[in-house]
Amino acid sequence: MKKITLTALAVFSALLLIFAGCSEASDTTVVETTSTSAAAPETSSTAPAEPTSTTASETVPEPTPEPTTETTEEPAPVLEFPRTVTDDTGEVTISESPARIVSLSPTATEMLFAIGAGPQVVAADSFSNFPPEAPTTDLSGFQPNIEAISTYEPDLVVISFDPGDLTAGLQALGAEVLKYSAAPTLDDAFQQMIYLGEATGNAEQAEEVVAELQEDIDLAVADLVLPAEPFTYYLELDPTLFSVTSSSFIGQIFELAGLESIADAAEGAAGGFPQLSEEFILDSDPDFIFLTDCCGESLETLMERAGWDSLDAIIGSRVVVFDSDIISRWGPRVVELLDEVAMIVANELAVLAS
């Protein structure tokens, strides 16, 4: 598997912040369920009848007590602290289970809630719009203000971007810091969840969530009908023509559904997020063009670009705009992205078969 460069990850992390700034939070309906306990047995207010005397021959033998079996649930293992986990900077020691977490990464926020650490999160950055119960604030993950962060008295801060002095400044306040930028691959994304579980005292639940996600992906892939030859695509992260290769976490999801990125053959492809030229895109003539809703681009705006109206994807109206939150976050909603991409491929196969 190709390794991704730190420079490419830094570029992509910046693009993710641009996505967040341009996108709007989607409406979410929360369905509340209540559990109803069984009604307690009614008690009679009537006094019991007095016992009657019996002869020895009429003595009723005492019933033999039925054997009772006691079932005890094994308590969940308690993680011992301090614990050492790995982040983008190396090994980080977490001195004790954090009770007050500040998340400056929308993806980290989704991960923390998914693994059961939501009650520990006291504040999240302004772009953490999922899940709905996330404590979204006006904190910035792109231009972090240490003084504003300190008002939440965090003992752990999770970030995806450090402009240079953020980690040192937070550590000076007594907070521990974990930095997780865009995951190069799906396996790296899952590993980040495991590390967050260990760092927050939720290791067991994190492992369960990751296992469920991997199983969901396997089940989804097992049901897919793939094209005989992969469809090619160009994914435009922003109007400066940054894209993704099949080695990125996004590209891996698209590849599972039967799609191949034209960026795989581009200069700088080894980084996972190369910047393409218009000439390269026009020469590649992809079957699909995928956009994000970050920047107002659409089929109509692409047709205004010189030469783009001759692309097969535009002639066939195979231009799809994705929710930038879903496509740019490498957290627990990756299965949702796979489902969306798989549906696009299935629809195209149906059209070709008709």
C-alpha positions as CSV (number, residue, x, y, z in Angstrom):
1,M,0.0,0.0,0.0
2,K,1.4,3.4,-0.9
3,K,2.5,5.7,1.9
4,I,1.0,9.1,2.1
5,T,3.3,12.1,2.7
6,L,2.9,14.5,5.6
7,T,2.7,17.4,3.1
8,A,-0.3,15.8,1.3
9,L,-2.0,15.2,4.6
10,A,-1.5,18.8,5.7
11,V,-3.0,20.0,2.4
12,F,-5.9,17.7,2.8
13,S,-6.5,18.7,6.4
14,A,-6.6,22.3,5.3
15,L,-9.1,21.3,2.6
16,L,-11.3,19.6,5.1
17,L,-11.4,22.8,7.1
18,I,-12.5,24.6,4.0
19,F,-15.2,22.1,3.4
20,A,-16.5,22.6,6.9
21,G,-16.5,26.4,6.5
22,C,-18.6,26.1,3.3
23,S,-21.0,23.4,4.3
24,E,-24.2,23.8,6.3
25,A,-25.3,21.4,9.0
26,S,-28.0,19.0,7.8
27,D,-31.3,18.6,9.5
28,T,-31.4,15.6,11.8
29,T,-34.5,14.0,13.4
30,V,-33.9,12.4,16.7
31,V,-36.2,9.6,17.6
32,E,-36.6,9.2,21.3
33,T,-37.5,5.8,22.7
34,T,-38.7,5.1,26.2
35,S,-38.6,1.7,28.0
36,T,-41.6,0.7,30.0
37,S,-40.9,-1.5,33.0
38,A,-43.2,-4.4,33.8
39,A,-46.0,-3.5,36.3
40,A,-45.3,-4.6,39.9
41,P,-47.6,-7.4,41.1
42,E,-50.6,-6.1,43.0
43,T,-50.6,-6.8,46.8
44,S,-53.8,-7.8,48.6
45,S,-54.9,-5.8,51.7
46,T,-56.8,-8.9,53.0
47,A,-55.3,-10.6,56.0
48,P,-54.2,-14.2,55.4
49,A,-56.5,-16.9,56.8
50,E,-55.5,-18.5,60.1
51,P,-53.9,-21.9,59.7
52,T,-56.1,-24.9,60.6
53,S,-54.9,-27.8,62.8
54,T,-54.2,-31.2,61.2
55,T,-53.4,-34.7,62.5
56,A,-50.1,-36.3,62.0
57,S,-51.4,-38.3,59.1
58,E,-52.8,-35.2,57.5
59,T,-49.5,-33.3,57.8
60,V,-48.7,-31.7,54.5
61,P,-45.0,-32.3,53.7
62,E,-42.9,-29.2,53.2
63,P,-42.1,-28.5,49.6
64,T,-38.6,-29.2,48.5
65,P,-37.0,-25.9,47.7
66,E,-36.0,-25.5,44.0
67,P,-32.4,-25.0,43.4
68,T,-31.5,-21.4,42.6
69,T,-28.9,-20.3,40.2
70,E,-27.3,-17.0,40.6
71,T,-26.1,-15.2,37.5
72,T,-23.6,-12.4,37.9
73,E,-22.5,-10.1,35.1
74,E,-18.8,-9.7,34.8
75,P,-17.9,-6.1,35.2
76,A,-16.3,-4.4,32.2
77,P,-12.6,-4.2,32.5
78,V,-11.4,-1.0,34.0
79,L,-8.5,0.6,32.1
80,E,-5.5,1.5,34.2
81,F,-4.0,4.9,33.8
82,P,-1.5,6.3,33.0
83,R,-1.8,4.9,29.5
84,T,0.4,5.5,26.4
85,V,-1.2,5.9,23.0
86,T,0.0,6.9,19.6
87,D,-1.0,10.0,17.7
88,D,0.5,11.9,14.7
89,T,3.4,13.2,16.8
90,G,4.4,9.9,18.3
91,E,3.7,8.3,21.7
92,V,1.5,10.4,24.2
93,T,1.0,9.4,27.8
94,I,-2.5,10.1,29.2
95,S,-2.1,10.4,33.0
96,E,-5.7,9.7,34.0
97,S,-9.1,9.0,32.4
98,P,-10.1,12.4,31.0
99,A,-13.4,13.8,32.5
100,R,-13.4,17.1,30.4
101,I,-12.5,16.7,26.7
102,V,-12.5,19.5,24.1
103,S,-12.6,18.3,20.5
104,L,-11.3,20.7,17.8
105,S,-11.9,18.2,15.0
106,P,-15.3,17.3,13.6
107,T,-14.2,13.8,12.8
108,A,-12.8,13.3,16.3
109,T,-16.1,14.5,17.7
110,E,-18.0,11.9,15.7
111,M,-15.5,9.2,16.8
112,L,-15.7,10.2,20.5
113,F,-19.5,10.0,20.5
114,A,-19.5,6.7,18.6
115,I,-17.1,5.0,21.1
116,G,-19.1,6.1,24.2
117,A,-16.9,9.1,25.2
118,G,-19.6,11.6,24.4
119,P,-20.5,12.4,28.1
120,Q,-16.8,13.4,28.6
121,V,-16.9,15.9,25.8
122,V,-17.6,19.4,27.3
123,A,-17.0,21.4,24.1
124,A,-16.5,20.9,20.4
125,D,-15.4,23.2,17.6
126,S,-17.8,25.2,15.5
127,F,-17.9,22.7,12.6
128,S,-18.7,19.7,14.8
129,N,-22.3,19.4,13.6
130,F,-22.7,15.7,14.2
131,P,-24.1,14.0,16.2
132,P,-26.8,16.4,17.1
133,E,-26.0,16.2,20.8
134,A,-22.4,17.3,20.3
135,P,-21.7,20.4,22.4
136,T,-20.9,22.7,19.4
137,T,-19.3,26.0,20.3
138,D,-17.7,28.9,18.5
139,L,-14.2,27.4,19.1
140,S,-12.1,27.3,15.9
141,G,-10.0,24.3,14.9
142,F,-8.3,26.3,12.1
143,Q,-7.4,29.3,14.2
144,P,-7.5,28.0,17.7
145,N,-7.6,30.4,20.6
146,I,-5.9,28.9,23.6
147,E,-7.5,31.3,26.0
148,A,-11.0,30.5,24.8
149,I,-10.2,26.7,25.0
150,S,-9.0,27.1,28.6
151,T,-12.4,28.4,29.7
152,Y,-13.7,24.8,29.4
153,E,-10.9,23.6,31.8
154,P,-10.1,20.5,29.6
155,D,-7.8,17.7,30.7
156,L,-7.7,16.4,27.1
157,V,-7.9,18.3,23.8
158,V,-8.2,16.4,20.5
159,I,-7.0,18.3,17.4
160,S,-6.5,17.7,13.7
161,F,-4.4,20.8,13.0
162,D,-1.7,22.6,14.9
163,P,-0.6,26.0,13.5
164,G,2.6,25.7,15.4
165,D,2.2,26.5,19.1
166,L,-1.2,25.0,20.0
167,T,0.0,21.8,21.6
168,A,2.7,23.5,23.7
169,G,0.3,26.2,24.8
170,L,-2.4,23.7,25.9
171,Q,0.2,21.5,27.7
172,A,1.4,24.6,29.6
173,L,-2.2,24.9,30.9
174,G,-2.1,21.3,32.1
175,A,-4.1,19.7,29.3
176,E,-3.0,16.7,27.4
177,V,-3.2,16.8,23.6
178,L,-3.9,14.2,20.9
179,K,-3.5,15.1,17.2
180,Y,-5.1,13.1,14.5
181,S,-5.1,14.6,11.0
182,A,-6.8,13.0,8.0
183,A,-6.4,9.2,8.0
184,P,-4.4,8.0,5.0
185,T,-6.4,4.8,4.8
186,L,-9.5,3.1,6.3
187,D,-7.3,1.0,8.5
188,D,-5.7,4.2,9.9
189,A,-9.1,5.7,10.5
190,F,-10.2,2.6,12.5
191,Q,-6.9,2.7,14.4
192,Q,-7.6,6.3,15.4
193,M,-10.8,5.2,17.0
194,I,-9.0,2.5,18.9
195,Y,-6.5,5.0,20.2
196,L,-9.2,7.4,21.3
197,G,-10.9,4.6,23.1
198,E,-7.8,3.7,25.0
199,A,-7.1,7.4,25.8
200,T,-10.6,8.0,27.1
201,G,-11.2,4.8,29.0
202,N,-13.6,3.4,26.4
203,A,-11.3,0.8,24.8
204,E,-13.7,-2.0,24.8
205,Q,-16.5,0.0,23.2
206,A,-14.1,1.4,20.6
207,E,-13.1,-2.1,19.6
208,E,-16.7,-3.1,19.2
209,V,-17.6,-0.1,17.1
210,V,-14.6,-0.7,14.8
211,A,-15.6,-4.4,14.5
212,E,-19.1,-3.5,13.6
213,L,-18.0,-1.0,11.0
214,Q,-15.7,-3.5,9.4
215,E,-18.5,-6.1,9.4
216,D,-20.9,-3.5,7.8
217,I,-18.4,-2.8,5.1
218,D,-17.9,-6.5,4.4
219,L,-21.6,-7.1,4.2
220,A,-22.2,-4.1,1.9
221,V,-19.4,-5.2,-0.4
222,A,-20.7,-8.8,-0.5
223,D,-24.0,-7.5,-1.9
224,L,-22.5,-5.3,-4.6
225,V,-22.7,-6.1,-8.3
226,L,-19.5,-4.6,-9.7
227,P,-18.9,-3.5,-13.3
228,A,-16.8,-5.8,-15.4
229,E,-14.2,-2.9,-15.7
230,P,-14.1,-0.3,-13.0
231,F,-15.7,3.0,-13.9
232,T,-13.2,5.9,-13.8
233,Y,-13.9,9.1,-11.8
234,Y,-12.5,12.5,-11.0
235,L,-13.3,13.7,-7.5
236,E,-12.8,17.5,-7.2
237,L,-12.1,18.5,-3.6
238,D,-12.1,22.2,-4.5
239,P,-11.9,24.4,-7.6
240,T,-8.0,24.3,-7.5
241,L,-8.4,20.8,-8.8
242,F,-7.0,18.8,-5.8
243,S,-8.3,15.3,-6.0
244,V,-7.8,11.8,-4.4
245,T,-6.2,8.6,-5.5
246,S,-7.4,5.0,-4.8
247,S,-4.9,4.8,-2.0
248,S,-6.6,7.5,0.1
249,F,-9.3,6.6,2.6
250,I,-11.9,8.1,0.2
251,G,-10.4,6.3,-2.8
252,Q,-10.5,3.0,-1.0
253,I,-14.3,3.3,-0.4
254,F,-14.8,4.3,-4.0
255,E,-12.7,1.3,-5.1
256,L,-14.8,-1.1,-3.1
257,A,-17.8,0.0,-5.1
258,G,-16.1,-0.5,-8.5
259,L,-14.6,2.9,-9.2
260,E,-11.0,3.9,-10.1
261,S,-9.6,7.3,-9.8
262,I,-8.0,9.0,-12.8
263,A,-5.6,10.6,-10.3
264,D,-3.8,7.3,-9.8
265,A,-1.8,8.0,-12.9
266,A,-1.1,11.7,-12.0
267,E,2.2,13.3,-10.9
268,G,2.2,13.3,-7.1
269,A,-0.3,10.5,-6.9
270,A,1.9,8.8,-4.2
271,G,0.7,11.5,-1.8
272,G,-2.9,10.4,-2.1
273,F,-4.2,13.9,-2.7
274,P,-2.6,15.2,-5.9
275,Q,-3.4,18.5,-7.6
276,L,-4.4,17.8,-11.2
277,S,-4.2,20.0,-14.2
278,E,-7.2,20.7,-16.5
279,E,-5.3,19.2,-19.4
280,F,-4.8,15.9,-17.4
281,I,-8.5,15.8,-16.5
282,L,-9.7,16.5,-20.1
283,D,-7.3,13.8,-21.5
284,S,-8.5,11.3,-18.9
285,D,-12.1,11.8,-19.8
286,P,-13.6,10.1,-16.6
287,D,-16.9,8.2,-16.6
288,F,-18.0,10.2,-13.5
289,I,-17.2,13.5,-11.9
290,F,-17.8,13.9,-8.2
291,L,-18.0,17.3,-6.5
292,T,-18.5,18.4,-2.9
293,D,-21.1,21.0,-1.8
294,C,-18.3,23.1,-0.3
295,C,-17.8,25.5,-3.2
296,G,-20.9,25.9,-5.3
297,E,-19.8,23.8,-8.2
298,S,-22.3,21.8,-10.3
299,L,-22.9,20.3,-13.7
300,E,-23.8,23.8,-14.9
301,T,-20.7,25.5,-13.6
302,L,-18.5,22.7,-15.0
303,M,-20.0,23.2,-18.5
304,E,-18.8,26.8,-18.4
305,R,-15.1,25.7,-18.1
306,A,-13.3,25.6,-21.4
307,G,-13.4,22.2,-23.0
308,W,-15.2,20.5,-20.2
309,D,-18.5,20.3,-22.1
310,S,-16.9,17.6,-24.2
311,L,-16.3,15.3,-21.3
312,D,-18.2,12.0,-21.3
313,A,-19.3,12.5,-17.7
314,I,-20.8,15.9,-18.5
315,I,-22.5,14.8,-21.7
316,G,-24.1,11.8,-19.9
317,S,-24.9,14.0,-16.8
318,R,-22.9,11.8,-14.6
319,V,-21.9,14.6,-12.2
320,V,-22.7,14.0,-8.6
321,V,-22.4,16.5,-5.7
322,F,-21.7,14.9,-2.3
323,D,-22.3,16.3,1.2
324,S,-18.8,17.5,2.1
325,D,-19.2,16.4,5.7
326,I,-19.8,12.8,4.6
327,I,-17.1,12.6,2.0
328,S,-14.3,14.4,4.0
329,R,-14.7,12.8,7.4
330,W,-13.0,9.5,8.1
331,G,-15.1,8.6,11.1
332,P,-18.0,6.2,11.8
333,R,-20.0,7.4,8.8
334,V,-17.7,5.9,6.2
335,V,-20.3,3.1,5.7
336,E,-22.9,5.8,4.8
337,L,-20.5,7.1,2.1
338,L,-20.0,3.5,0.8
339,D,-23.7,3.0,0.5
340,E,-24.1,6.3,-1.5
341,V,-21.3,5.4,-3.9
342,A,-22.6,1.9,-4.3
343,M,-26.1,3.2,-5.2
344,I,-24.5,5.5,-7.9
345,V,-22.7,2.5,-9.5
346,A,-25.8,0.3,-9.3
347,N,-27.9,2.9,-11.0
348,E,-25.4,3.3,-13.8
349,L,-25.2,-0.5,-14.3
350,A,-29.0,-0.6,-14.5
351,V,-29.0,2.2,-17.2
352,L,-26.4,0.3,-19.2
353,A,-28.4,-2.9,-18.9
354,S,-31.6,-1.3,-20.1
